[in-house]
Every structure is written in C-alpha cells, then in structure tokens.
Amino acid sequence: MSEEILINVSPVETRVALVENGVLQELHVERTHNKGFVGNIYKGKVVRVLPGMQAAFVDIGLERTGFIHAQELIPESADGDRHSDLPDIRTLVREGQAVLVQVSKDPIGTKGARLTSHITLSSRYLVYMPNSYHIGVSIRIDDEAERARLKNAVEQVVKDDDSKGGFIVRTVAEGISSDSVIADIPFLKKLWQGLQTKMGACNVPSVVYEDMHLALRSLRDLARRPIEKIRVDSRQSWSQMREFANEYCPQLINSIECYQGERPLMDLYGIEDEIARALNTHVQLKSSGYLIVEQTEAMTTVDVNTGAFVGRRNLEETIFKTNMEAATAIARQLRVRNIGGIIVLDFIDMQDVEHQRQVIRALEKSLEKDHAKTKITGVSELGLVEMTRKRTRESLGQMLCETCPVCQGRGELKSAETICYEIFREILREARAYDNEKFLVMAASNVVDRLLDEEAAYVADLESFIKRTIEFQVEPLFNQEQYDIVLV
C-alpha cells in the first residue's frame, strides 16, 4: 500500500489530502480567518456553574463560551483513570474563578468549544500529560513486544525524574528507536515549563498556547509508515516542514517534496472532484448499489441500497455483496467527510448470520486505518448497526457549506402548487380584513405561471367570491417560496 500526503497552501486556506493507492482517504481544511482551536490552551474564567448538568461555562475569549464537564475537572489517578464518583461541580469550581483549560472539541454549529483541564502537549512520538503519572502506549500498536519495548523505554527515563508528568507513546513511534522516542521528553517538559511561566503573566481570558498550523500538524499526526511522498506546493511551507522534520522526524526529510508542476497539486488524483462528491448525499458503489449519507445535528445516518445491481445466483448473494462493498465505502466516507458523533448504518437486511458477521468484520477492518477513534456497539433489534466516531472538528460539509437560505436546511422546497394554495388562503384573510379594490400578487415565475394556467379557474371563482380583481406580477428576485400580496 502506497501513501502520499498532498498539501495545498494558499493565503486564505491550507488543505491536506491523505491519499492511499491513488484514492483520497482523508481531507483536512484550515482557513486563515477561522483556524481550529483543538489543542489550544487558555487561561479562562468560569462565568456560570450548572449543578444540575455537573458542568460549567468558561469564557476563553472566543465568540461563544466553552463548556466543561465535572469529569474534565477532577484529577487523574496514578493509573490514568478518572474517578467514577463525581463530586458536586460546585466543589471543583466557582463563578469568577480563573482556570487553565484546553480545547478538546472545536465549536460546532451553535455549540461552544468543549474543554478539559487535563492538559496534554504533543510531540512527534509522545503525548505529555503534565498532571498525570500514567505511562501508556497507543492502542493502535498491536504487537505486544513492541508495546512493552516502547513503554519500558519511557519508564526508564521517567522513573529517574522527580518531576510530575505522564506520557502516552503515539502510533507513529512503532518501529522507531528508543533513543528517538525518549528524545521528545526533555522538549515537552521544557515547553511545559515555559507555559507555566507564561501563565502567571497572562490576563483572563487569554490564549497560553496555540497548536501548530495544519501543514506541520500533518507531519506530526499523519505522516507515518508506509508514507512515500509528502508534496507541498508552497516553498515557504516546504522549508518550514523540512526544518521541523530535521529536528523531530529526520527519516521523513527525503519524503518532503516541493511541488512545482504546472498542473494544480490537488488535481493529481482528482481531489477536487472527490471533494465535490463528498458534499453530496448520494454515493455510488461499483456494483451499481449506492449509499445515502444524511448528516443531522443529532446523528448521521447511512442507508445502503442495491440500486440496479442483481446477483448472478440469488437475492441473498446480491445483498451480501452490496453490503460488503458498502462496509468499505462507509469507512472511507466517514474519513473523507470527517463525520463524527453517533452514526447509524442501515445495511440491507441479511438472513444469514455468517453474512452479518462478515459485513461487520469488513467494517471493523476498514475502520482500523482511521486516525479518529471509532467504536461499533453492535446490531440493534431493528437490524441497524450503531457506532460512534470521535468528533473534534467540524465535518467537511459544515466547514465548506452553509445552510440554504431558501429551504433553511430542510433540503426540500414547497411545491408551486402548495404556494398557490397559500396565496389563495392569504387573499381570503385579507379580503375579510380590508376594503380594497384589488389585489396584486407578486411571486416567482413558476408560481405565477401556475396561477394563470392550472389554477386559472379557481382564481376566477375566488375573484367572484370576494368581488375584487386579482392581478399577478412576476418578481425575478423571489425564490419559489416567496410571495407578496399588495392591497391596491
């Protein structure tokens, strides 16, 4: 399997595409005027405590106050777990108190940022937890001998250091020499010491630490074996990335390439077309089946359909093959669209229990490549597969799109026929309330066309009933649902 990272940098935004075998798997977008806040550390002020929710709102200087739960305020135990019995949040914080918090989830929609007091700092190979003693290894490293090697290497350094602090070894450390991994420890501790000094002089609210920009984060978080090329179309970013790699991941230097081709970088693998397809609800499968992906504020649903696909043997074979292909496609769509939260998958009903097991296994295997944490809770009584995917940033659709001003996010418009009948009801109401000579109806062209054609007989009857003339005028700037009735 070959992997490449394509980084498109412009003055207004940076886009990073992770490509596997020529196919887009992940897309990350960061805009200059609206950068993400995940990982940033703030000195904030508690503005409201909610005992009933065991939570508090914290002003960190953003447009909306952040939200922190009591679970994120209590200290971690030595083994890295958090207390199961939550104390009353009023014993943890009070209104007006200054608190040091880190953003764990970006503001999404009308919701403010999710916050935690469990501060973490990331380097290439380690995550440092200043207020913990826990030493752990990423669960994505499966080999037990490798896990033990990495954990022992970190523990040997930490046990000789009296200062507090725990570490988690990141996935990219797999196969890396112990010396390279533990070399991150002094850097992270020095960074934390500097932040502690800065905190004392900070006003409230203010930012204490900002995470790296997207191009450098892609080196830290995405560039892991078996990466082949990292192509960036900005010479300045290329220079910054090489400096970062030289200090933290020298094995990547030769992979970083400054792209200067005439063809736009994102056109190399049809990334622009993939982005356009990722904004549609309809996803075509090779078997002629298709997915319908619908994202709401509460959850995302994915419906699997056979379409025109018919199996060579029987219906059960057709359903099984479609579901198997859909399982792989769903995992990829969740990554490309960066969909998080609760996800409900409606596979086509299968009678064979072994087929059900194979489809779930195919989904689990495809999700193993996902950088975000996922969890499949199983199949419900209705045959739906329920899962979660960790959400830290806005989805691709939320990032690139806005609510339709015509339908206000419904995804549907009232028909011209419905609008005509609304107009008739409004005319009747106004005819009873006002003593005018005639009515002038201004509406979109297709609505006026219907009023003068299919509804012409009813218009004539209405004029006779209210004993007033009704005239119509096309308003080019009106959408289908807009109309105005003027008393003349």
Buried (B, 14 or more C-beta within 10 A) or exposed (E): EEBBBBBBBEEEBBBBBBBBEEEBBBBBBBBEEEBBBBBBBBBBBBBEBBEEEBBBBBBBBBEEBBBBBBBBBBEBEEEBEEEEEBEEBBEBBEEEBBBBBBBBBBBBEEEBBBBBBBBBBBBBBBBBBBBBBBBBBBEBBEEEEBBEBBBEBBEEBBEEEEEEBBBBBBBBBBEBEBEBBBBBBEBBBEBBEEBEEBBEEBEBBBBBBEBBBBBBBBBBBBBBEEBEBBBBBBEEBBEBBBEBBEEBBEEBBEBBEBBEEEEEBBEBBBBEEBBEBBEEEEBEBEBEBBBBBEBEEEBBBBBBBBEEBEBEEEEEBBBBBBBBBBBBBBBBBBBBBBBBBBBBBBBBEBEEEEBBEBBBEBBBEBBEBBBBBBEBEEBEEEEEBBBBBBBBBBBBBBBBEEEEEEBEEEEEBBBBEEBBEBBBEBBEEBBEEEEEEEBBBBBBEEBBBBBEEEBEEEBEEBBEEBEBEBEBEEBEEBBBBBBEBEBE
